[in-house]
Amino acid sequence: MEKLQKKHVSIKYQKPSDYKIIPATGAHGGTTPQGEILCNFYVEYQVPPDSIKLEINPADGTSEEIEKVVKDSYIRELNVGVLMRPDIAKSIGEWLIKQANAVIGKIPKLDS
């Protein structure tokens, strides 16, 4: 039986001019009807106030917030969705866990 030779391939990374890093505080998604995985990354934050009222000191120009109209809710802003095959999603998930474990192992533990 003939032994197959291993092959090598070189891969060059390239970024398009519109490349950007997008923060994520969570993800939401699931399986599509075609059996692919859709992962929407989002940033979660509190709704900004509808308005605020400031008191300004004319002597030095400083201000103090005296009233804020706030709704008690949060926004999950979807920034990007990634559609992938299940095998790729699994591979990326395993890679993310490996990267997180490497960082977690390097973080010094704080005393309570």
N, C-alpha and C positions, 0 to 999 in steps of 0.2 A: 504494500500500500504506500502510495506516494505521500510524503509529509508536506503539508502546505506551509509556504513561507509567510512569516508575518510581514505585513506592510506598514509603512510609516507614512503619515500625512502631516503636513505643516498647516497650521491654521493661524491666520493673521486677524487680530481684532481691529475693527474699524468703527468709528462713531460718525453718524451723519451730522450735518451742521445743526440740526434741531434737537440733538441729543440733550436730555436733561435728567437729573435725578429727581424722583418724585417721592416725597415722604409718605409713609403708610403707618397708620396706627391700628389697622385691622383689615380684614378681607371678608368678602361675602360673595357667594356664588353657588355653583352646583353643577349638576350634569345637564347637558343640553339634550334635546330630542334625538340628536345625531350621535349621542354617546361620548361627546367631548366634555371637557371640564372648563367651565368659565369661572375665572377668579377675578373679581373686581376689588382692587385695592382702594381703600378710602382713608381719609383723615377725619377724625372726629374732634369736634370742638363745640364749645358753648355758643349759643346764638348771641351775636353782639347786641348791646343794648339798643332799644329803639331811639332813645335820646338820653342825654345827660345834661345837667345844669351845673355850671361852674360859677364860683364866686371869685372874682379877680381883684387882687390887691393893686390899686393904681400906683402905690408908692414904689413897689419893686417888680411889678408885673407877674408875680406868682399867682397861681390859681389853686383852688381847692374844689374838689367834687362835692357838691352838696345834695344832689339828687340824681338817681339813675333809674330809668324805666327798663326793666329786664324781664324777659320771658324765661321761665324755668324750663328750658329745653335745650337739646343739643342737635347738631347737624352732623350727618355722616356724608361727607362730600366725596363722591366717587371720582377718582382721578384717572384711573386707567383700568381697562379690562384685558385680561390675558386669556386667550382661548387656546387650549392644548389637548392633545391626545392623553388618555389616562396613563399610559406608560411614561410619558414625558412629565406629567404632573407628579407622578410617584417619584421619579428620578429627581426632580427639582425639590420636592418635599424632603427627600432623604438628604440632599445636599444642604438645604437650609438648616435641618436639624444638626448636621455635622458642623456647619459653620457656627451655629448658636452654641453648641456644646463646647467648641474650641474657645469661644469668647467667655462663656460662663466660667469655664475652668481657670481663666486668667484674671477674673475680677476678684479683688481681695474682699473677703467677707467683713462686713461691719459689725462691731459689737452692738448688741441691743441696749 
